[in-house]
């Protein structure tokens, strides 16, 4: 019996960059980012969401907050192709600041989510730091 090759659907490739290469920002700074979706047919993408957001990690309930949000559907763009390079910018808020504590951590990131047909989705996020709160170190006397 001849060997059969089974084609697997390829995951979209999400390219995401913070435009000036910065990884640390202060409240009130302008964050500029760009992204592009590739390695997928244009017709397979239902929508794309981008967000600048924070989330907590650690003891207790985890929280999440969205600072800036954009959603595009095929009808929003020329030729219905959501794979083209897109750029966004936002002014970063005063809080919450990034924090690396022993019990609680606050993380900031830019996230791109791609929604495909049949309920499938994928995402990529790029972390950055907001503020300059020093990490907490436990000192034992």
C-alpha positions in Angstrom: 0.0 0.0 0.0 1.5 3.4 -0.9 2.4 5.8 1.8 -0.1 8.6 2.3 0.8 12.2 3.3 -1.8 13.9 5.4 -1.8 17.7 5.1 -2.1 19.4 8.5 -3.5 22.9 8.7 -0.7 25.3 9.3 -0.9 27.7 12.3 -0.8 31.3 11.3 2.4 33.1 11.9 2.0 36.3 13.9 4.8 38.8 13.7 4.6 41.5 16.5 7.1 44.2 17.3 7.2 47.2 19.5 8.3 49.8 17.0 11.3 51.4 18.8 12.5 48.1 20.3 11.9 49.4 23.9 11.0 46.9 26.6 10.5 49.4 29.4 8.2 52.4 29.5 7.0 55.1 32.0 3.4 56.1 32.5 2.4 58.6 29.9 4.9 57.2 27.3 3.6 56.4 23.8 3.7 52.7 22.9 3.8 52.0 19.2 3.5 48.5 17.9 3.0 46.7 14.6 1.9 43.3 13.6 1.3 41.1 10.6 -0.4 37.7 10.2 1.1 35.3 7.6 1.3 31.6 6.6 -2.5 31.4 6.4 -5.0 32.0 3.5 -6.8 35.3 3.8 -10.2 33.6 3.7 -9.4 31.5 6.8 -9.1 34.6 9.1 -12.5 35.6 10.6 -11.1 38.4 12.8 -8.0 39.8 14.5 -7.9 41.5 17.9 -5.1 43.5 19.4 -4.8 44.7 22.9 -2.4 46.4 25.3 -3.2 44.8 28.6 -2.1 43.8 32.0 -2.7 40.7 34.1 -1.8 39.5 37.6 -0.2 36.2 38.6 0.2 34.9 42.1 -1.7 34.1 45.2 -5.5 34.8 45.1 -7.7 35.6 42.1 -5.9 36.6 38.9 -7.0 39.9 37.4 -6.8 41.2 33.9 -7.3 44.7 32.5 -7.4 45.9 28.9 -6.0 49.3 28.3 -6.3 49.6 24.5 -8.3 47.3 22.2 -8.8 47.0 18.4 -10.9 44.4 16.5 -10.9 43.9 12.7 -13.1 41.7 10.7 -12.7 40.9 7.0 -15.5 43.4 6.1 -13.4 46.2 7.7 -10.5 46.0 5.2 -9.9 46.2 1.5 -10.3 42.8 -0.2 -11.2 41.3 3.2 -7.5 40.5 3.8 -6.6 40.8 7.5 -2.9 39.7 6.8 -1.6 43.1 6.0 0.8 45.0 8.3 -1.1 47.1 10.8 0.3 49.8 13.2 -1.2 51.1 16.4 -0.2 53.4 19.2 -1.5 54.3 22.7 -0.5 56.5 25.6 0.3 54.2 28.6 -1.7 54.8 31.8 -0.4 55.7 35.3 -1.2 52.3 36.8 -1.0 49.5 37.5 2.8 49.5 37.3 4.7 46.3 36.5 5.5 44.6 39.7 7.6 41.5 40.5 6.7 40.7 44.1 6.9 37.5 46.1 3.1 37.0 46.4 1.9 39.0 43.4 3.2 39.9 40.0 1.7 42.4 37.5 2.6 41.9 33.9 2.0 44.1 30.8 1.9 42.9 27.2 0.7 43.6 23.7 -1.4 40.7 22.5 -2.6 39.7 19.0 -5.4 37.1 18.7 -6.3 35.6 15.4 -9.7 33.9 15.0 -10.0 31.3 12.3 -12.9 29.3 10.9 -14.4 26.5 12.8 -13.9 28.2 16.2 -10.1 28.0 16.2 -7.9 30.8 17.5 -4.3 31.5 18.2 -2.5 34.3 19.9 0.9 35.8 20.5 2.0 38.3 23.2 5.0 40.5 23.6 5.7 41.6 27.3 7.0 45.0 28.3 7.5 46.8 31.6 5.5 49.8 32.8 7.3 51.9 35.5 10.4 51.1 37.4 9.2 49.5 40.6 12.2 47.4 41.8 11.6 43.7 42.3 11.0 42.5 45.8 13.8 40.4 47.5 13.3 38.5 50.7 16.1 39.3 53.1 16.5 36.9 56.0 18.6 38.4 58.9 
